[in-house]
């Protein structure tokens, strides 16, 4: 989807926070035509930079929805029901594919709030999408066509990896793995840099070494045919320095602690869905 044709879908972003802007930038970087993109915000002056680049910018959600083949719903979860009820008529008239990037809002609730009988995709992206290295889980309801799935993959693929799950409940597991996952690594980086200081390095050196090590390890794991477990084994010589660090981690129940943390994340995602979709 790099050249405009009559078949190139028009995409409306309803709400333009950081995630929506990341997706927009990714699409533009792939050559997606700016004049096929609509963006909305309560205060249109916040969209002046996008308007200058050829996007349609408006504070009228109905105008954008009626122009769109695909509507990316990028408002806060707490605002979604009100959005649906306010713009139900426009959505029912145009019947765009709805792609929601709001956490905790189920496909059934989205379809109901926007009037019913709609193609809905739930998307759980993550913050590395801001630097085009995101990871997104996708779930489609039964009304989403193969063509619409392909279009969704192209949109989210513009900012990283996009993977479909078969069951909607798996979106909560995606939240635990990749949605919230960047924070786990940031915490590890924070702890390593601080430990480096305590071992005698200056703060700048400790942080630079930590960040480059994280980047290198992720790149090796992503590009290698070996599993993370095999890569770890290759740098863990018997009775060596790395082995002592790994044994120390494991003596504290590292793997069990990670599992417990991710279960807590998933459980909160399930609870959030119950809270937001009860009406």
C-alpha positions in Angstrom: 0.0 0.0 0.0 2.5 2.6 -1.1 0.9 4.2 -4.1 -2.5 5.8 -4.2 -5.1 4.0 -6.4 -8.8 3.8 -6.3 -8.4 0.7 -4.1 -6.2 2.5 -1.5 -8.4 2.7 1.6 -8.9 6.0 3.3 -8.0 5.8 7.0 -9.4 8.1 9.7 -7.6 8.4 13.0 -10.2 9.3 15.7 -7.9 10.8 18.3 -4.3 11.5 17.7 -2.2 10.6 20.7 1.3 9.1 20.7 0.3 5.7 19.4 -1.9 7.1 16.6 0.9 9.5 15.6 3.4 6.6 15.6 1.2 4.7 13.2 0.7 7.7 11.0 4.4 8.3 10.8 5.0 4.7 9.9 2.4 4.8 7.2 3.9 8.0 5.7 7.4 6.4 5.8 6.2 3.5 3.7 4.8 5.9 1.1 1.2 5.8 2.1 -0.6 8.8 0.4 -1.2 11.6 2.9 -4.4 12.6 1.2 -5.9 9.2 2.1 -5.4 9.9 5.9 -7.8 11.8 8.1 -7.0 12.9 11.7 -9.3 14.4 14.3 -8.8 16.1 17.6 -10.9 18.4 19.9 -8.6 21.3 19.1 -7.7 21.2 15.4 -4.7 23.5 15.9 -2.9 20.5 17.5 -3.0 18.9 14.1 -1.4 21.8 12.1 1.8 19.9 11.6 -0.1 17.0 10.0 -2.3 19.3 7.9 0.9 20.9 6.5 2.0 17.5 5.4 -1.2 16.9 3.4 -3.4 15.0 5.8 -7.0 16.0 6.3 -7.3 17.5 9.8 -10.6 18.2 11.5 -12.3 18.5 14.8 -15.4 16.9 13.3 -15.3 13.1 14.0 -18.4 12.5 11.8 -16.7 14.2 8.8 -13.7 11.9 9.2 -15.8 8.8 9.7 -17.9 9.4 6.7 -14.8 9.8 4.5 -13.2 6.6 5.8 -12.9 3.0 4.8 -11.1 2.3 8.0 -11.5 4.1 11.3 -8.7 3.8 13.9 -10.2 4.5 17.3 -7.4 6.0 19.3 -9.2 7.7 22.2 -8.7 6.8 25.9 -10.6 3.6 26.9 -12.8 5.6 29.3 -14.0 7.8 26.4 -14.9 5.0 24.0 -18.5 4.4 24.9 -19.3 8.0 24.7 -17.6 8.2 21.3 -19.6 5.3 20.0 -22.9 6.7 21.2 -22.2 10.1 19.8 -21.1 8.9 16.3 -23.2 5.8 15.9 -25.2 7.2 13.0 -22.2 8.1 10.9 -20.5 4.7 11.6 -23.7 2.9 10.6 -24.0 5.0 7.4 -20.5 4.4 6.2 -19.7 1.0 8.0 -15.9 1.3 8.1 -13.7 -1.3 9.5 -13.1 -0.3 13.1 -9.6 -0.8 14.5 -9.4 -0.1 18.3 -6.1 0.5 20.0 -7.8 1.1 23.3 -6.9 -1.3 26.1 -9.6 -3.3 27.8 -12.5 -2.7 25.4 -13.9 -5.9 24.0 -15.0 -6.3 20.4 -18.6 -7.1 21.4 -18.8 -3.8 23.4 -17.3 -1.8 20.6 -19.7 -3.2 18.0 -22.6 -2.6 20.4 -21.7 1.0 21.2 -21.2 1.9 17.5 -24.6 0.4 16.5 -23.9 -3.3 15.7 -23.1 -5.6 12.8 -19.7 -4.0 12.3 -16.2 -5.4 11.4 -14.0 -4.8 14.4 -10.3 -5.4 15.1 -8.8 -5.1 18.5 -5.2 -4.1 18.5 -2.7 -4.2 21.4 0.3 -2.2 20.2 3.3 -1.1 22.4 5.4 2.0 22.8 8.3 0.9 20.7 5.9 1.6 17.8 7.1 5.2 18.3 10.5 4.1 16.8 9.0 1.7 14.3 10.0 -1.4 16.3 6.6 -2.2 17.8 4.9 -5.5 18.5 1.1 -5.7 18.2 -1.4 -8.4 18.8 -4.5 -8.4 16.6 -7.9 -9.9 17.1 -10.7 -9.8 14.5 -14.4 -10.5 15.0 -16.3 -12.7 12.6 -17.3 -9.8 10.3 -13.7 -8.8 9.4 -12.9 -10.0 5.8 -9.6 -11.4 4.6 -9.0 -8.1 2.7 -9.6 -6.1 5.9 -7.2 -8.3 7.8 -4.6 -7.7 5.1 -5.2 -3.9 5.4 -4.9 -4.1 9.2 -1.6 -6.0 8.9 -0.3 -3.3 6.5 -1.3 -0.5 8.9 0.2 -2.0 12.0 3.1 -3.5 10.1 4.2 0.0 9.3 5.5 0.4 12.9 6.7 -3.1 13.6 5.5 -6.7 14.0 1.7 -7.5 13.8 0.5 -11.0 14.9 -3.1 -12.3 14.9 -4.5 -14.3 17.8 -7.5 -16.6 17.3 -9.3 -16.0 20.7 -10.0 -12.5 22.1 -9.0 -13.6 25.6 -5.5 -14.0 24.2 -5.3 -10.2 23.8 -4.9 -10.0 27.5 -1.9 -12.4 27.2 -0.5 -10.1 24.5 -0.8 -7.2 26.9 1.2 -9.2 29.5 4.0 -10.1 27.0 4.4 -7.2 24.6 1.9 -4.5 25.5 3.4 -3.9 29.0 6.6 -5.8 28.2 8.8 -2.7 27.4 8.4 -1.5 31.0 9.9 -4.8 32.2 13.0 -4.3 30.1 13.2 -0.6 31.2 13.1 -1.8 34.8 15.9 -4.2 34.1 18.0 -1.5 32.4 17.4 0.8 35.3 18.5 -1.8 37.8 21.6 -2.8 35.8 22.7 0.8 35.3 22.3 1.5 39.0 24.2 -1.7 39.9 27.0 -0.7 37.5 27.4 2.6 39.5 27.5 0.7 42.7 30.3 -1.5 41.2 32.4 1.6 40.5 31.4 2.9 37.1 30.3 6.5 36.6 26.6 6.9 35.8 27.0 7.8 32.1 29.2 4.8 31.4 27.0 2.4 33.3 23.9 3.6 31.4 25.6 3.5 27.9 26.9 0.0 28.5 23.5 -1.2 29.8 21.6 0.2 26.8 24.0 -1.0 24.2 24.0 -4.5 25.8 20.2 -4.6 25.8 20.1 -3.5 22.1 22.7 -6.0 21.1 21.1 -8.9 23.0 17.7 -8.1 21.4 19.2 -7.9 18.0 21.1 -11.2 18.4 17.9 -12.9 19.6 15.8 -11.5 16.8 18.2 -12.4 14.0 19.5 -15.7 15.3 18.1 -19.1 14.5 18.9 -20.1 18.0 16.4 -19.8 20.9 17.1 -17.3 23.7 17.8 -20.3 26.0 20.5 -21.6 23.6 22.0 -18.1 23.2 22.2 -17.8 27.0 23.9 -21.2 27.2 26.5 -20.2 24.7 27.7 -17.3 26.8 27.4 -19.1 30.1 30.6 -21.0 30.5 30.8 -23.6 33.4 32.2 -22.0 36.5 32.5 -18.7 34.7 31.5 -15.2 35.5 28.2 -15.2 33.7 27.2 -18.5 35.3 27.5 -17.0 38.7 25.1 -14.1 37.8 22.6 -16.5 36.3 22.7 -18.8 39.3 22.2 -15.8 41.5 19.1 -14.8 39.5 17.7 -18.3 39.6 18.3 -18.8 43.3 15.9 -15.9 43.8 13.2 -17.6 41.7 13.7 -15.3 38.7 11.5 -17.3 36.2 8.7 -17.7 38.7 8.8 -14.0 39.5 8.5 -13.1 35.8 5.5 -15.5 35.5 3.9 -14.0 38.5 4.3 -10.5 37.3 2.9 -11.3 33.9 -0.1 -13.1 35.4 -0.8 -10.0 37.5 -0.7 -7.9 34.3 -3.0 -10.2 32.4 -5.4 -10.3 35.4 -5.5 -6.5 35.5 -6.2 -6.4 31.8 -9.2 -8.8 32.3 -10.4 -6.7 35.2 -10.2 -3.5 33.2 -12.3 -5.1 30.4 -15.0 -6.0 32.9 -15.0 -2.5 34.4 -15.2 -0.7 31.0 -17.6 -3.0 29.2 -20.2 -3.8 31.8 -22.8 -1.5 30.2 
